[in-house]
Amino acid sequence: MPDSAPILLDIDDDGIARLRLNRPQAANGMDVPFLQALHAAVLQCHGDPSVRAVVLTGEGKHFCAGGDVRTFASKGEQLPDYLREATAWLQLAIAALIQLEAPVIAGVHGFAAGGGGFGLVCASDFVIAGRSAKFMSGAVRVGMAPDAGVSVTLTQLVGLRKATEILLTNPTLTADDALAIGLLTKIVDDDAVESEAHAYAKQFTDMAPKAVGATKRLLWAGVGATIADRLPEEARTVAALSGTADSLEGLAAVIERRSPKFVGS
């Protein structure tokens, strides 16, 4: 793939796939072309029997800031239709990551926020984060609801009480906070995130891939049916909310760097 592609994928001789989110100018914010490319890259990993592990990272200052709010705001009255398409592609990508037999190791620096960034963290099998990494849901803050399966995966990772607090009050979690509640696997120095994620992936290159894949499938199967049930409802909720005045106000407030003024409609 050319370096200008929104998603970069290369697979080394050991079978480690390096999957990079590549919209650094937008903090790796997700739009439809980005999500289509992400889904295609994950499917490429599915179709390559040499892949033993996937290292998921973001180019630039941040792992992923979630949805591309500027693109969303530009859609005006067409936003619900646009988000129906975007959410469909996001769900396909998340489901493909979860169903991938190879373990997915996310290397997180900067912000992992919104349904996209936070969702990718929750859908990964291991998460290596830099000491200065930050995590936030942010959906309710802009008049939206969580997507990418987060309403299920986060609850499984941290428990109902903590998930409720995170999704409804939108705290910005430090790496230490995230590790303490079970969201992360390990914290390392910021400049060691990618190398440590690669080292973590390396251990799977000598393991029996069918055994690794079967174990991963068994683990996710405990929540997989629930995720499958909830994804369509998440999509309907996000699309419906995106047409409200409060949602449009939330997007405008993010772009204008001010506090939103919600009116309840």
ChimeraX attribute file (.defattr): number of C-alpha atoms within 10 A of each C-alpha:
attribute: neighborCount
match mode: 1-to-1
recipient: residues
	/A:1	9
	/A:2	8
	/A:3	9
	/A:4	9
	/A:5	14
	/A:6	22
	/A:7	25
	/A:8	20
	/A:9	21
	/A:10	14
	/A:11	18
	/A:12	10
	/A:13	8
	/A:14	15
	/A:15	21
	/A:16	22
	/A:17	27
	/A:18	19
	/A:19	22
	/A:20	21
	/A:21	26
	/A:22	23
	/A:23	22
	/A:24	17
	/A:25	11
	/A:26	18
	/A:27	23
	/A:28	28
	/A:29	27
	/A:30	28
	/A:31	24
	/A:32	19
	/A:33	14
	/A:34	22
	/A:35	27
	/A:36	20
	/A:37	18
	/A:38	27
	/A:39	21
	/A:40	16
	/A:41	21
	/A:42	22
	/A:43	16
	/A:44	14
	/A:45	27
	/A:46	17
	/A:47	11
	/A:48	12
	/A:49	12
	/A:50	18
	/A:51	24
	/A:52	28
	/A:53	28
	/A:54	30
	/A:55	26
	/A:56	24
	/A:57	24
	/A:58	27
	/A:59	18
	/A:60	17
	/A:61	14
	/A:62	25
	/A:63	33
	/A:64	35
	/A:65	26
	/A:66	26
	/A:67	25
	/A:68	20
	/A:69	19
	/A:70	15
	/A:71	16
	/A:72	21
	/A:73	19
	/A:74	12
	/A:75	13
	/A:76	13
	/A:77	13
	/A:78	13
	/A:79	20
	/A:80	20
	/A:81	15
	/A:82	19
	/A:83	24
	/A:84	18
	/A:85	17
	/A:86	23
	/A:87	27
	/A:88	19
	/A:89	22
	/A:90	29
	/A:91	23
	/A:92	20
	/A:93	24
	/A:94	24
	/A:95	20
	/A:96	20
	/A:97	24
	/A:98	21
	/A:99	19
	/A:100	21
	/A:101	24
	/A:102	30
	/A:103	23
	/A:104	25
	/A:105	26
	/A:106	30
	/A:107	27
	/A:108	31
	/A:109	29
	/A:110	21
	/A:111	24
	/A:112	29
	/A:113	25
	/A:114	31
	/A:115	29
	/A:116	29
	/A:117	26
	/A:118	26
	/A:119	26
	/A:120	28
	/A:121	29
	/A:122	26
	/A:123	25
	/A:124	21
	/A:125	20
	/A:126	21
	/A:127	25
	/A:128	27
	/A:129	32
	/A:130	22
	/A:131	20
	/A:132	16
	/A:133	22
	/A:134	24
	/A:135	27
	/A:136	23
	/A:137	28
	/A:138	24
	/A:139	23
	/A:140	16
	/A:141	22
	/A:142	22
	/A:143	22
	/A:144	24
	/A:145	25
	/A:146	23
	/A:147	27
	/A:148	30
	/A:149	29
	/A:150	28
	/A:151	21
	/A:152	23
	/A:153	22
	/A:154	23
	/A:155	17
	/A:156	16
	/A:157	16
	/A:158	17
	/A:159	14
	/A:160	14
	/A:161	9
	/A:162	14
	/A:163	20
	/A:164	15
	/A:165	11
	/A:166	20
	/A:167	21
	/A:168	16
	/A:169	15
	/A:170	17
	/A:171	14
	/A:172	17
	/A:173	17
	/A:174	18
	/A:175	23
	/A:176	18
	/A:177	14
	/A:178	21
	/A:179	17
	/A:180	12
	/A:181	13
	/A:182	14
	/A:183	20
	/A:184	23
	/A:185	15
	/A:186	20
	/A:187	22
	/A:188	17
	/A:189	13
	/A:190	15
	/A:191	11
	/A:192	17
	/A:193	23
	/A:194	24
	/A:195	12
	/A:196	19
	/A:197	25
	/A:198	22
	/A:199	12
	/A:200	16
	/A:201	24
	/A:202	18
	/A:203	11
	/A:204	19
	/A:205	16
	/A:206	9
	/A:207	11
	/A:208	10
	/A:209	19
	/A:210	12
	/A:211	11
	/A:212	16
	/A:213	17
	/A:214	12
	/A:215	13
	/A:216	18
	/A:217	17
	/A:218	11
	/A:219	12
	/A:220	16
	/A:221	14
	/A:222	11
	/A:223	13
	/A:224	19
	/A:225	10
	/A:226	13
	/A:227	20
	/A:228	14
	/A:229	12
	/A:230	17
	/A:231	22
	/A:232	16
	/A:233	13
	/A:234	21
	/A:235	23
	/A:236	15
	/A:237	16
	/A:238	22
	/A:239	22
	/A:240	18
	/A:241	18
	/A:242	28
	/A:243	19
	/A:244	17
	/A:245	14
	/A:246	21
	/A:247	26
	/A:248	22
	/A:249	19
	/A:250	26
	/A:251	24
	/A:252	20
	/A:253	16
	/A:254	15
	/A:255	12
	/A:256	10
	/A:257	9
	/A:258	10
	/A:259	13
	/A:260	19
	/A:261	10
	/A:262	15
	/A:263	8
	/A:264	9
	/A:265	10
